[in-house]
Amino acid sequence: MDLLLDLDAASGTTLRKRAEHALREAVRSGRLAPGARLPATRTLAAQLGVSRGVVVEAYAQLAAEGYLVTRRGGGTTVAAGAAGGLGAPGACGAASGAAGGGATAHAADAHGGLAVDRATVTPFRAIDDAPPLRHDLRPALPALSGFPRRAWLAALGRALRALPDERLGYPHPAGAPELRTTLADYLGRVRGVRTVPERIVVTNGFRQGVDLLWEALAERGARRVALERPGWRGWYETAAAAGLETVPIPVDRDGAAVELLDELGVDAVGLSPAHQFPTGAVLSPERRGALVAWAQRTGGVVVEDDYDAEFRYDRKPIGSLQGLAPDLVVYGGTASKTLAPAVRLGWLVLPPGLAEPVARVQRRVGGAPAPLDQLALADLVGSGALDRHLRRERRRYLRQRAALLEALARELPAVEVHGAAAGLHAVLVLPAGLDAHAVAAASRERGVALEVLDDPDGPPALVVGYSNVGEHAAGAAVAALADAVAATTAARPPHRRPA
Ligand SMILES: Cc1ncc(COP(=O)(O)O)c(C=O)c1O
């Protein structure tokens, strides 16, 4: 197998750099087509008259950049969709428009434009006896198959190349300045957040951010916090871990009943104003005003969980609460819904005087997240690749939501659907008297995973996500759920007439 590469014409100071450059140009220009097999390293080294190590390193670098795919024992090939230049603006995740076609390109499209090398993946060993999961209707996840692998890899490659050696030391406990600056701009543009980079702390996801925040507030003397009920379980778990007393604040169709805050006597309140989890309610303008007034009057801290604000379908955008009162509200966000939980990056935007204490707690518990990941995220956001990804994913969610709602109307007409105007999940209110936990257990037996809406005061209800249920699978998923509902209804003890 011959490959014409002109190292003399290639730029670069070392042989390895010139080999990388020549190979990259061959792929970018389309001279090496997607799927094309490259010579073995020994063969190419002999052809070029260089040591084998030069070629091994050049292949590894181009694989890291996403141009090549290396399979153990299977040789090295040009990645699907690699032509056109990964570094070129606008090329991130654009595999569907790239040359290639055929089965490889198709498989790669389903993975953010990058061929997934299953041969090298060790399958997980099952750790419980649960029946195999056929339909994943859990609400917390974005579409995992939509993760922009190619764009992420390219961003990571650029971050690694740009990072000077001295930045490989311990990172700043509040996070990489590049990401904090990019986030300040992005959150201002997309969510109406008003801040400066110095008030942002980058965390390992929102949950860890709240952990740090509760700890910092407890150190300042906070004792009691009000949390939405029904609400995100993480609020309660993190507050309890920091030794704070938790007080539930009820939620209705206008969001959390913040007018109760005065009588609850709390130091802080945690809530999700733009899209309450799990009910989907939006905090009404009156309550937003009342909440800000409470914080002003009492010095209480408002913590805003803006977990999935990028996804809304048939209602107008709702700006962040933080934008109304940047000096009173802690704003929290995460990459877990826009990209994937595996990214493990989140951020807190803090009022004056709180960024320092939170960063101090972060230093104490191990420091900021990996700088390389932070810089990759900064690149993804700053280059516009995240916006493009979100546009694509919104279209997906619209289709999948429509398919799920259609199947529910057909198969489960007695179930009421709420909270589907935004986000990635809906609430299904079950017929009165049904045990939601029993329905969830019966669903799991049928291969369907979903969550129960935990509200002892409300009707039985389930929380179902549609991000990982493709439009063609929605019918089967809902049929299995309908079967579980029927089985649970049949198993109910007969209604006894009063004597
Ligand atoms: C409502 C809500 N808030 C926050 C989070 C936390 O996200 P992270 O993965 O960033 O910790 C989740 C995760 O499932 C969530 O559902």
The ligand as a MOL file (V3000), in Angstrom:
LIG
                    3D

  0  0  0     0  0            999 V3000
M  V30 BEGIN CTAB
M  V30 COUNTS 16 16 0 0 0
M  V30 BEGIN ATOM
M  V30 1 C -33.6370 19.2700 37.8380 0
M  V30 2 C -32.1870 18.9570 37.8360 0
M  V30 3 N -31.3450 19.8530 38.3090 0
M  V30 4 C -30.0230 19.6160 38.3530 0
M  V30 5 C -29.4870 18.4360 37.9120 0
M  V30 6 C -28.0190 18.2100 38.1160 0
M  V30 7 O -27.2480 18.1410 37.0270 0
M  V30 8 P -25.7070 17.8050 37.0890 0
M  V30 9 O -25.5610 16.5620 36.2670 0
M  V30 10 O -25.0610 18.9840 36.4560 0
M  V30 11 O -25.2550 17.6110 38.4820 0
M  V30 12 C -30.3190 17.4710 37.3970 0
M  V30 13 C -29.7650 16.1950 36.9310 0
M  V30 14 O -30.4130 15.2560 36.6470 0
M  V30 15 C -31.7130 17.7380 37.3500 0
M  V30 16 O -32.5760 16.8350 36.8690 0
M  V30 END ATOM
M  V30 BEGIN BOND
M  V30 1 1 1 2
M  V30 2 1 2 3
M  V30 3 2 2 15
M  V30 4 2 3 4
M  V30 5 1 4 5
M  V30 6 1 5 6
M  V30 7 2 5 12
M  V30 8 1 6 7
M  V30 9 1 7 8
M  V30 10 2 8 9
M  V30 11 1 8 10
M  V30 12 1 8 11
M  V30 13 1 12 13
M  V30 14 1 12 15
M  V30 15 2 13 14
M  V30 16 1 15 16
M  V30 END BOND
M  V30 END CTAB
M  END
